[in-house]
Amino acid sequence: MGKRALIGMANIIVKIVLLTFLLSGCVTSGSFCKIAKPIRLTEQTIDQLTDREVEQALSHNLKGQKLCGWRP
């Protein structure tokens, strides 16, 4: 996979993360578990993201663990 493809994939993941955060702020805690899914990142993807973006994905997954019982 080329560098351009990795950057494109990272951009898509960032958009998904941000959209998930925006949607999760507008729903009740019961609805979060119905619409949200864990964000699974590969090492290559993580290398392309900023620290802030990785932090957001981790925060999303921790919220899912707490509210929905997601497992790592």
C-alpha positions in Angstrom: 0.0 0.0 0.0 1.5 3.3 -1.0 1.9 6.4 1.1 -0.9 8.2 -0.7 -3.3 5.3 0.0 -2.4 5.3 3.7 -2.9 9.1 3.9 -6.3 8.7 2.3 -7.3 5.9 4.7 -6.1 7.9 7.6 -8.2 10.9 6.5 -11.3 8.6 6.2 -10.7 7.3 9.7 -10.3 10.8 11.1 -13.6 11.8 9.5 -15.3 8.7 11.0 -13.9 9.5 14.4 -15.0 13.1 14.3 -18.5 12.1 13.0 -18.9 9.6 15.8 -18.0 12.2 18.4 -20.4 14.7 16.9 -23.2 12.1 16.9 -22.5 10.8 20.3 -22.9 14.3 21.7 -26.5 14.4 20.4 -27.9 11.1 21.7 -28.7 9.7 25.0 -26.4 7.1 26.6 -28.7 4.3 25.6 -28.6 5.2 22.0 -24.7 5.4 21.9 -24.5 1.6 22.1 -26.9 1.2 19.3 -25.2 3.4 16.8 -21.5 3.5 17.8 -18.9 0.8 17.0 -15.4 0.4 18.3 -12.7 2.1 16.2 -10.1 -0.4 15.2 -6.8 1.1 14.1 -3.8 -0.6 12.6 -0.2 0.4 13.5 0.2 1.9 10.0 -2.9 4.0 10.5 -1.9 5.1 14.0 1.4 6.2 12.5 -0.4 8.5 10.1 -2.7 10.1 12.7 -1.9 13.0 15.0 -1.6 12.4 18.8 -4.9 14.2 19.2 -6.7 11.9 16.7 -5.4 8.8 18.4 -6.5 10.2 21.7 -10.0 10.8 20.3 -10.2 7.2 19.0 -9.0 5.9 22.4 -11.6 8.1 24.2 -14.4 6.8 22.0 -13.4 3.2 22.6 -13.1 3.7 26.4 -16.6 5.3 26.4 -17.8 2.2 24.5 -16.2 -0.1 27.1 -17.8 1.7 29.9 -21.3 2.2 28.5 -21.6 -0.8 26.2 -19.2 -3.4 27.5 -16.9 -3.4 24.5 -13.8 -5.5 24.8 -10.4 -4.6 23.4 
